[in-house]
Amino acid sequence: MKYLIQNRFSLAVMKTMDGLLRFFTRHRREFPIEKAPQKILVCNTGFMGDAVIATTVLPALKKKFPDAKIGFLVASKSVPVIKELPEVTWIHSFDHGYVNKSLKQHLQTARTALQEIRAVGYDVAINLQPYFPNGIGLLYRSKIPVRIGYATGGLGPLLTHCVPFAGTEKYIGFAFLKLLQPLHIAAEFESPLPYYACKQQQTDAFVIHMGTSSELKEWPFESWKELIKLLGDRPLFFTGQGEREWERADAACQLAKNGINLCNRLNWRQFVETVQQAKCLISVDSAAIHVAAAAKVPTVALFTGIADMRLWLPPHPHCKGLIHKVLCSPCLNKRGCAFMACIRQITPKEVLAAVKSL
């Protein structure tokens, strides 16, 4: 629960809200789902990495219900991630105000998504997020008859099938698969890795991804500079988005003997292909490591205590997670701290050793 709700005030608000919902809504007894659904909505309105991991459930759903059509509810920035998947028929976007800090965008996207979802007429909705915020409220207002999810992120009383959350000691893909149990899908026989591979011929290049959604989760640029020198004349591709990441990638390219700045030059499909054709990926905690995991690309991922590495490190032997051990880690505090020793004290030599071990 600690990582799901980041402070006591938010936890108190969530418990109060859920208590009121239980009081004002009729008690809903779980019922067995016997009829095969024809239209299934998968919901994960987190960041792009969350959307990539959400594809974990696609193979299992298509195997169990080959004739069913699948829709996805994601944040607007994650639409390109889902747009590439031929298994998905409908895509709806919703930007939660808690994430994007815009009430106007929250209301506008919620209204549009609500209209689209009602028009499709889904039989089943699966909210994958075990944390706050989530899309449960929107799914309830959409009047989808079967709503499956975790109660740990709030609004649990609005679900028709509430699955117990087992904890945070495993990769989040396992938790996503567990939500398929009410649909009589044996999740333990499915892969927890993202269903997002388009790997072709492998190149000799290393992909370096220095940016992420939060600057607190970034490794110091001085450390990147030292690592680039240690990598020698190996081809290095620098990826990222935004002006700040482009400036860092440009400065890094000038230090590399054989570097190419691909920041802001790739669409989503090209980014996926670049990562999945790499000899190795070196990245901070970002969508890149989950894209690499889908194609089992050797990966060194640099983590902070802001997120529990056990939850976000893909579980395959070609993926190595690094974090500097400090007493306060994992703090699970999205605001981080002034020191951030958990990532800033990872040394370039440690990263290079991890690369060689792969």
N, C-alpha and C positions, 0 to 999 in steps of 0.2 A: 504493500500500500504506500510505502514511503515515496517510491519513485513515481507513483501515479498521481499523487496530489502533493505539490511542492511545498506547501506551507500549511500551518494549522488553521489559518482563517479559511483557506479554500476548502479544506477538509470539513470544517464545521458547516460551511455553506452547502456543500454537497450533501452531507448527512441530513441537514434540515430540509433541503429540497426533496430528497428521496422520501423522507418521512411524510411530508405533505402529499406527495404523489401517491403513496400507499394509502393515505387516509381518504383522498378524494377520488381515487380510481377504484373500480371494482376489482376484487381479488381475481386474478387470472390463473387458473390452474393449467399447468403444462399438459398438452395433449399430444399423443403420438402422431407423427407426420407419416401418413400411410400413402397418400396420393403423390405420385411423382410430379414435382413442380415443372411448369412449362416456361416460366420466366423468373429468373433469379437475379437479385440485385446485391452486389458486393460493395460494401462501403468502407472506405478509409480516406479520411479528409486531412491526413497529416502532410508531411513534406514529400518531396519526390522520392526519397529513399523508401518511405513508407509505402508509396504506390508500387514501387518495384517489388518489394517484399510481398505485397498483397497478391501479386500474381501467383504466389505459392499455391493458392487454392484452386486455380483453374484446371490443372490436369485431373484432380480428384473429382471435381464437379462434372467435367465433361465425360469422365469414365463412368460415373454413376448415372448421369442423366444426359446421354448423348444427343437427345433431341431437344433439350432445353436451350433457351436463348438467355444469354448473360448480359447484364448491364453493370456499369461501374459508377459509383458516386465518389468523386475525388475533388481535391482542391484544384482551382483553375490552372495553377502552375504545373500540375501533374497530368493534365490532359494529354500532352504529347507522349507521355510514358504509356498510357493505355491505348492511345490512338493507333499504335503500331501493332496491336494484337488482333489477329483475324478471328479469335474466339469470342471477341466482345462485340455485341450488336449495338448497344446503346451506351453513351457516356454522358453523365451529368456532372456539373461542377457546383461546389458549395464551398465558400471561403468563410470559415468560422471567425468571428470577430476577436476571439481570444488569441488567435494565431496571427491574423493580419492587422489587428488593431484598428479596424475600420468597421464601424457599425453600419454605415451606408452600404458597403459592399456585402456585409453579412446579410442584411435584409434583402438586397437586390438578388443575390445569388440564391438565397433560400427560397424566395418567391418563384424564381424561374425553375429551379430544380424541382420544387413541389409540383408545379404544373406539368413538367415533363414526366415525372415519375408516376403521377396519377394517370396521365394519358397512356402510358405503357401498360399499367395494370399488373404489377408484379405479384407473384404468388408467395415468394419468400424473399426476405432481406436478411443479410448477414453483416452485422457491424463488427469489423475486425479489431477495432481499437479497444484495448483494455484500460485505457487511460483517458484523462480529461484533456481537451474537449473531444467529443465524439459526435456522431450523426444520428444518435438514437431518437432525439426529439423530432428531427425531420422525418425519419422513417415512420414514427408514430402518426404524425400529421398526414403522411401520405396514405394512411389506411391500408398498409400492406398487412394481410391477415397473419402471416407468420414472421416474427421478428426475433432473430437469434443474436445473442451477444453476451458480453461480460458486464456485470454490474459495478465493477471496480472504478470505472470512470464516471459514475453518476448516471442518473435517469434509468436505472435498472428496472424500476416498476413498470416502465413503458414497454418492456420486452415481453414476448409471449413464451420464450424459451431462454432462460438465463443459465449459462454454463459456468460452473465454478472455475475461478482462475487459480492455476496451480502454483503461481509464483514467478519469480524473475531470474531463475538460475539457468534457463535455457534460452536459446535463440528465439526471437519473437515469432519466427516462422512456425515453430511447434505450437505456439498459442493460437495462431491463425487456423492451423489445421484442426485443432481440437474443437473449434466451433462448428465443424462439419458433423460432429457426432449425432446431433438431433436429426440429421438427414440420413442416418444409418450408414455413414461413411467411416470406415476404419482408418483413422488418421495415422495410426502407428505404422502403416504400410506405405505411406506417402513420403516423398522427399520434402524437407522443410525449406529447401533453397528456392529462390525465385525462378519462375518459369519464364525466363527472359534471355534466351541465348540466341545469338545470331553470328557466332564465331565462325570465321573463315580461316584463311591461312595465317599462321602466327608469324609475326615480325620479330626482329631483334631489338626493337625499341622498348624502353621503359616509359611508362606513363606516370607523370608526376602530377598529382592533384592536390594543390595546397589550400584551396578554399572550401568553405562550408557555410551553412546557414547562420552560424554564430562565430564571430571573431574570437570568442573565448576558447573555442575548440581548435584553434589553429596553432600550429607549431611555429616557433620564432623563425623569422626569415634568415637570421644569422645561422641557425642550425641547418636550414635548407641549403644555404650557400656552401657550408662545409661538406654536406653530404654530396652535393653536385661535384665538388672537387674529388671526393673519394670515388665516385662512380667513373671517373676518367673519361675516355673518349666514346663510351657507349651512347648510342642515339637516345635522346631524351625528348619526349613529347609532353609539353605543359598544357594542361586543360583547365577550364574554369569559365566563369561567367561574370560580367560586370567590370566596371572601370578599375576598381581596386585590385581585383584578381589579375586583370590584364597587366597592370603596372608591375606587379610582383613577378608574373610570368616573364614579362619582357626583361626585367632586371636579371632574372635567373638564366634566361637564354644567353645573355651577354657573358655570363660566367661559364656556361657549358661549352665544351669543345665541339659538341655536335647536338645542339638543341634547336627545337622548333616550337614557336609559340602558337598553339592552336586555340588559345583563349578567345572566346567570342566569335570563333570562325566555324564552329560546328553546330549543326542542328542536333536534335536529340538522337536521331538514328545514327548520324555520323559519330557522335560521342560514344554511343554504345559499341559501334564497330571498332573504334579506336582503342577503347579499353579492352574489349574482348579479344583483340588480335595482338595485344601487347605480350612481350616476354614476361613482364612483371609490372604490377601496379604498386606504387607507393602513395598512400593517401591518408588524409585525416579522416575522421568519422564523417562520412558523407554518402550520397547515393552511389558514388563510384564503386565502393567496395561491394555493394550488393549486385550491381551490374556485373562486376568481375566474378562474383560467386556463382552467378547463373551459368557461366561458361567455364568455371573452375580455373580461372586465371590465377597464378601465384600472386599473392597480395600481402603487403605489409601495411597494416592499418594502425594509425596513431590515435589513441583514445585519451579522453579526460575522465575525471570522476563525475562530470556533469551527467553522464549517462553510464549505466552499468554495462561494462564490456561484455559480460556474459549474455546480455540480452540482444546486443547488436552486432556481435562478431559472428559472421557466417560459419557454420560448423562443418568445415571441410579441411582436410590436412594441408591444403595449399594456401591457407589463409592464416597469417600470424598477426596477433594483436599485441601491441606494445603500450604500456602505461608505466609511469614512474610510481613506485609504491610509496604512498604517504599515508599517515594515520587517518586523515580525513576523507580518504577516497574509498568507495564512491560517496560523494556528498549529495548527489542527485539534486543539486541546486542549480537551476537554469541560469542564475545570475553569476555563478562561479565565485571566484574570490580574486583578491589583488595579486596573489602569487601564482596560482595555476601551476604549481610545481609538478602536478600529476602528468602534464604534457610538456611543459617547458624544460624540464630536467631530463627528458629522454635525450640521449646523446646520439649524434650522427653515427658513431661507431656501432652503437647498439642496433640502429636501423640497418646498417650495412651487414652486420652479422646475421640479422634476421633474413635479409635478402639472400645471402649465401646459403643459409640453412634450407631455403626453399629450392 
